[in-house]
Amino acid sequence: MAGIELRTHKHPNRADVQGVHSLDRIVFAVPDLDEAARFYDAFGLLTERHGDRLDLRTHGHPHVWASLFAHAGGKRLQYLRFGCFAEDFDAIAARAERLGIPRLAPHALGDADGLWLLHPEGFPVQVVVAPKSTPDHKSDRIIEPPAPVGRGASLNRARIPKVRPRRLSHALFFSGDVAGAIRFYEDVLGLRVTDRSADLVVFLHGAHGSDHHLIAMAKSEGPGLHHLSWDVGSIDEVGRGMEQMFAAGHARGWGVGRHVLGSNYFYYVRDPWGSYAEYSHDIDFVPGDFDWRSADHPPEDSFYAWGPSVPEDFVVNHEIEKP
């Protein structure tokens, strides 16, 4: 990942398109930061503790993708921060004003930068001017050189290196108001629906170039974080990541498989709080100069093309208060 350049200005051929370019950071709370650090370190991320905050980075990349805080009441999504180009900030703010989106004081766990808005489902969304952390092209595949004749291609288990994701690909959130959330993300932030299956699951990308989805939403009784998805370089790394988490004591998950919508190969490992971290490889990409034709797909295509059966509790929102 050497030589990473985080773009700060949009391409001239997108001068008339105003919208966020990146999911700049996800902020959520968990019951135990030490447990979180152990989980994400085993997953292959860089964990950095700053007092009561745990930041998640990927090796070789300068960006902080997520921040976690301690919360005795269980896992809770706190707020989302989106990044935009300086040229687009005023247009986004004007759209929010015109559409009557309430402005908020900065979140207690955040800073005073940019614009703080109230999401239709009641949580804060921050919009800041920031470098573009989403890629401008499809992620490179790691291609292993062919093994010499007479030698096996696979490494033995003792020599398999630790899988280290390269960047955050996307996040999937639960939503109790999918239609309202789509209006907010499209009409205010300028995201675009890539694909969907009715309101069961909806995928949105950035108009300045991003993976098939920056964010996705799954229908639920209310908001919450379902999973963070992390880009790796091969399907072999997806499988090795699965084995890596087995060895660390995290045996619950789903995969290995391949999605239809997004096309990526996946393995989801369940975290200690009932949500998931995903190893993802070879997801579809939407270039910044391409207008993807959105489609509504049948429910059988909303999960996977092949793979093991979906766990019964895979789409349980553990952030919903139970009576």
C-alpha positions as CSV (number, residue, x, y, z in Angstrom):
1,M,0.0,0.0,0.0
2,A,3.0,2.3,-0.4
3,G,2.5,5.5,-2.3
4,I,-1.1,6.0,-1.3
5,E,-2.5,9.4,-2.4
6,L,-5.6,10.7,-0.8
7,R,-7.3,13.0,-3.4
8,T,-8.4,16.4,-2.2
9,H,-10.2,17.7,-5.4
10,K,-12.7,16.2,-7.6
11,H,-12.2,15.5,-11.3
12,P,-13.3,18.3,-13.7
13,N,-15.7,15.9,-15.5
14,R,-17.7,15.7,-12.2
15,A,-17.8,19.4,-11.6
16,D,-21.6,19.4,-11.6
17,V,-21.9,16.5,-9.2
18,Q,-22.0,17.4,-5.5
19,G,-21.9,14.7,-2.9
20,V,-19.8,13.0,-0.2
21,H,-17.0,10.9,-1.5
22,S,-16.1,8.7,1.5
23,L,-17.5,7.1,4.7
24,D,-14.8,8.9,6.6
25,R,-15.2,7.3,10.0
26,I,-17.7,5.1,11.9
27,V,-18.0,5.8,15.6
28,F,-19.6,3.2,17.9
29,A,-19.4,2.1,21.5
30,V,-18.8,-1.4,22.9
31,P,-18.8,-2.7,26.5
32,D,-15.0,-3.4,26.7
33,L,-12.3,-1.7,24.7
34,D,-9.7,-4.3,25.8
35,E,-11.8,-7.0,24.3
36,A,-12.3,-5.0,21.2
37,A,-8.6,-4.5,20.8
38,R,-8.0,-8.2,21.1
39,F,-10.7,-9.0,18.5
40,Y,-9.6,-6.5,15.9
41,D,-5.9,-7.2,16.4
42,A,-6.6,-10.9,15.7
43,F,-8.6,-9.9,12.7
44,G,-5.5,-8.2,11.3
45,L,-6.1,-4.5,11.9
46,L,-3.9,-1.9,13.7
47,T,-5.5,-0.9,17.0
48,E,-4.4,2.4,18.7
49,R,-5.6,3.3,22.2
50,H,-6.0,6.9,23.0
51,G,-7.4,7.1,26.5
52,D,-11.0,6.1,26.3
53,R,-10.9,5.8,22.5
54,L,-9.8,2.9,20.4
55,D,-8.9,3.7,16.7
56,L,-8.9,1.2,13.9
57,R,-6.4,1.5,11.1
58,T,-5.1,-0.8,8.4
59,H,-1.4,-1.6,7.9
60,G,0.3,0.7,5.5
61,H,-2.6,3.1,5.3
62,P,-2.7,6.5,7.1
63,H,-6.5,6.7,7.6
64,V,-8.4,6.0,10.8
65,W,-11.5,4.0,9.6
66,A,-13.4,3.7,12.9
67,S,-13.3,4.8,16.5
68,L,-14.7,2.8,19.4
69,F,-15.6,4.1,22.9
70,A,-16.6,2.2,26.0
71,H,-20.3,1.9,26.7
72,A,-21.6,-0.3,29.7
73,G,-25.0,-0.8,28.1
74,G,-23.8,-2.8,25.1
75,K,-22.8,-2.0,21.5
76,R,-24.3,1.2,20.1
77,L,-23.8,3.1,16.9
78,Q,-22.9,6.7,17.9
79,Y,-22.5,8.6,14.7
80,L,-21.2,8.5,11.1
81,R,-18.8,10.9,9.5
82,F,-18.7,11.4,5.8
83,G,-16.0,13.2,3.8
84,C,-16.5,15.5,0.9
85,F,-14.4,17.7,-1.3
86,A,-14.2,21.4,-0.4
87,E,-16.0,22.3,-3.7
88,D,-19.0,20.3,-2.6
89,F,-19.4,21.3,1.1
90,D,-21.6,24.4,0.6
91,A,-23.9,22.5,-1.8
92,I,-24.5,19.7,0.6
93,A,-25.1,22.2,3.5
94,A,-27.6,24.1,1.3
95,R,-29.5,20.9,0.4
96,A,-29.8,20.0,4.0
97,E,-31.1,23.5,4.8
98,R,-33.6,23.4,1.9
99,L,-34.9,19.9,2.9
100,G,-35.4,20.9,6.5
101,I,-32.8,18.5,7.9
102,P,-32.2,19.5,11.6
103,R,-28.7,20.7,12.5
104,L,-27.1,19.4,15.7
105,A,-24.5,20.5,18.1
106,P,-21.3,18.4,17.8
107,H,-21.6,14.9,19.3
108,A,-20.0,14.6,22.8
109,L,-17.5,12.0,21.3
110,G,-16.8,14.1,18.2
111,D,-15.3,17.5,17.2
112,A,-16.8,20.8,16.0
113,D,-15.6,20.3,12.4
114,G,-18.0,20.6,9.4
115,L,-21.7,20.1,9.6
116,W,-23.7,18.0,12.1
117,L,-27.1,16.7,10.8
118,L,-29.8,14.6,12.3
119,H,-30.4,11.3,10.4
120,P,-34.1,10.4,10.0
121,E,-33.6,7.6,12.5
122,G,-32.3,9.8,15.2
123,F,-28.5,9.5,15.2
124,P,-26.0,12.2,14.2
125,V,-24.2,12.4,10.9
126,Q,-21.2,14.6,10.5
127,V,-20.0,16.0,7.1
128,V,-16.5,17.3,6.9
129,V,-14.1,18.4,4.2
130,A,-11.5,15.6,4.0
131,P,-9.2,13.8,1.6
132,K,-10.9,11.0,-0.4
133,S,-10.2,7.7,1.4
134,T,-12.3,5.6,-0.9
135,P,-10.3,4.2,-3.9
136,D,-10.4,5.7,-7.4
137,H,-10.1,2.2,-9.0
138,K,-10.9,-1.4,-8.3
139,S,-8.5,-2.9,-5.7
140,D,-5.6,-4.9,-7.0
141,R,-5.6,-8.6,-6.7
142,I,-2.7,-10.4,-5.1
143,I,-1.6,-13.0,-7.7
144,E,0.8,-15.6,-6.4
145,P,3.6,-16.7,-8.8
146,P,3.0,-20.3,-10.1
147,A,4.7,-23.0,-8.1
148,P,7.6,-24.8,-9.8
149,V,6.9,-28.2,-11.3
150,G,7.1,-30.8,-8.5
151,R,6.3,-28.4,-5.6
152,G,2.9,-27.7,-4.1
153,A,1.5,-24.2,-4.5
154,S,0.1,-23.9,-0.9
155,L,2.2,-22.8,2.0
156,N,2.2,-25.2,5.0
157,R,0.3,-24.0,8.0
158,A,3.3,-22.9,10.0
159,R,4.4,-20.5,7.2
160,I,1.1,-18.9,6.4
161,P,1.4,-15.1,7.1
162,K,-1.2,-13.2,9.1
163,V,-4.0,-11.7,6.9
164,R,-3.9,-7.9,7.2
165,P,-6.8,-6.1,5.5
166,R,-5.8,-3.1,3.2
167,R,-8.7,-0.7,3.8
168,L,-12.3,-0.4,4.9
169,S,-14.5,-1.3,1.9
170,H,-18.0,-0.5,3.4
171,A,-20.3,-0.8,6.3
172,L,-23.8,-2.3,6.5
173,F,-26.3,-0.7,8.9
174,F,-29.7,-1.8,10.1
175,S,-32.6,0.6,9.3
176,G,-36.1,0.8,10.6
177,D,-37.0,3.4,7.9
178,V,-35.2,2.3,4.7
179,A,-37.2,4.7,2.5
180,G,-36.4,7.7,4.7
181,A,-32.8,6.7,5.0
182,I,-32.4,6.5,1.2
183,R,-33.9,10.0,0.8
184,F,-31.4,11.3,3.3
185,Y,-28.4,9.6,1.7
186,E,-29.4,10.5,-1.8
187,D,-31.0,13.9,-1.5
188,V,-28.7,15.4,1.1
189,L,-25.4,13.6,0.9
190,G,-25.5,12.8,-2.8
191,L,-25.0,9.0,-2.6
192,R,-26.6,6.8,-5.2
193,V,-28.4,3.5,-5.0
194,T,-26.4,0.9,-6.8
195,D,-28.6,-2.2,-6.3
196,R,-31.4,-3.3,-3.9
197,S,-33.8,-6.1,-3.1
198,A,-37.0,-4.1,-2.3
199,D,-36.4,-2.7,1.1
200,L,-34.8,-5.9,2.5
201,V,-31.3,-4.6,1.6
202,V,-30.1,-1.5,-0.3
203,F,-26.6,-0.6,-1.5
204,L,-25.3,2.9,-2.1
205,H,-22.1,4.1,-3.7
206,G,-20.3,7.5,-4.0
207,A,-20.7,9.4,-7.2
208,H,-17.0,10.4,-7.2
209,G,-16.0,6.7,-7.5
210,S,-16.2,3.9,-4.9
211,D,-16.8,0.3,-4.4
212,H,-20.2,-1.1,-5.3
213,H,-21.3,0.3,-1.9
214,L,-19.9,2.6,0.6
215,I,-22.9,1.8,2.8
216,A,-25.7,-0.7,2.8
217,M,-28.9,-1.0,4.8
218,A,-30.8,-4.0,6.0
219,K,-34.4,-3.7,7.1
220,S,-34.8,-4.0,10.8
221,E,-36.9,-2.5,13.7
222,G,-34.4,0.4,14.1
223,P,-30.9,1.6,13.4
224,G,-27.7,-0.2,14.3
225,L,-24.3,-1.5,13.0
226,H,-24.4,-4.9,11.3
227,H,-20.9,-5.2,10.0
228,L,-17.7,-3.5,8.8
229,S,-16.2,-4.9,5.6
230,W,-12.4,-5.0,5.0
231,D,-10.7,-5.4,1.7
232,V,-8.2,-8.2,1.2
233,G,-6.2,-9.2,-1.8
234,S,-7.3,-12.7,-2.7
235,I,-9.9,-15.4,-2.0
236,D,-7.1,-17.3,-0.4
237,E,-6.8,-14.4,2.1
238,V,-10.5,-14.6,2.8
239,G,-10.1,-18.3,3.7
240,R,-6.9,-17.7,5.6
241,G,-8.6,-14.9,7.6
242,M,-11.4,-17.3,8.5
243,E,-8.8,-19.8,9.8
244,Q,-7.0,-17.0,11.6
245,M,-10.1,-16.1,13.5
246,F,-10.8,-19.8,14.3
247,A,-7.3,-20.0,15.9
248,A,-8.1,-16.9,17.9
249,G,-11.2,-18.5,19.4
250,H,-13.8,-16.8,17.2
251,A,-15.5,-19.7,15.6
252,R,-18.9,-18.2,14.8
253,G,-19.4,-16.7,11.4
254,W,-20.7,-17.1,7.8
255,G,-18.8,-18.1,4.7
256,V,-16.7,-18.6,2.7
257,G,-19.0,-17.6,-0.1
258,R,-19.7,-15.1,-2.8
259,H,-22.3,-12.4,-3.0
260,V,-24.5,-11.6,-6.0
261,L,-24.9,-7.9,-5.3
262,G,-21.4,-6.6,-5.2
263,S,-19.9,-9.9,-6.4
264,N,-17.3,-10.0,-3.6
265,Y,-16.0,-13.2,-2.0
266,F,-16.6,-13.1,1.8
267,Y,-16.2,-14.5,5.2
268,Y,-18.0,-12.9,8.2
269,V,-16.7,-13.4,11.7
270,R,-19.0,-12.6,14.6
271,D,-17.6,-10.1,17.1
272,P,-18.1,-10.4,20.8
273,W,-21.2,-8.1,20.6
274,G,-23.3,-9.9,18.0
275,S,-22.2,-7.9,14.9
276,Y,-19.6,-8.9,12.3
277,A,-16.3,-8.1,10.6
278,E,-16.1,-9.2,7.0
279,Y,-13.1,-10.2,5.0
280,S,-14.0,-9.1,1.4
281,H,-12.3,-9.7,-1.9
282,D,-12.9,-8.5,-5.4
283,I,-16.0,-6.3,-4.9
284,D,-17.5,-4.6,-7.9
285,F,-16.3,-1.0,-8.5
286,V,-18.2,2.1,-9.7
287,P,-15.8,4.6,-11.4
288,G,-16.3,8.3,-10.8
289,D,-17.2,8.9,-14.4
290,F,-19.7,6.1,-14.7
291,D,-23.4,6.1,-14.0
292,W,-24.4,2.7,-12.7
293,R,-27.9,1.6,-13.6
294,S,-29.6,0.7,-10.4
295,A,-31.8,-2.4,-10.3
296,D,-34.2,-4.1,-7.9
297,H,-33.2,-7.8,-7.5
298,P,-35.2,-10.8,-6.3
299,P,-34.8,-11.8,-2.6
300,E,-32.9,-14.9,-3.5
301,D,-30.1,-12.8,-4.9
302,S,-30.0,-10.4,-1.9
303,F,-27.6,-12.6,0.1
304,Y,-25.3,-14.9,-1.9
305,A,-24.6,-16.8,-5.1
306,W,-22.9,-19.7,-3.3
307,G,-21.8,-20.5,0.2
308,P,-23.1,-22.2,3.4
309,S,-26.6,-21.5,4.7
310,V,-27.1,-18.1,6.3
311,P,-27.0,-18.4,10.2
312,E,-30.5,-17.9,11.7
313,D,-29.3,-14.9,13.8
314,F,-27.2,-13.3,11.0
315,V,-29.6,-10.3,10.7
316,V,-30.5,-9.9,14.3
317,N,-30.1,-6.3,15.4
318,H,-28.6,-6.5,18.9
319,E,-28.9,-2.7,19.3
320,I,-32.7,-2.9,19.5
321,E,-33.9,-2.7,23.1
322,K,-35.8,-5.8,24.0
323,P,-39.0,-5.5,26.1
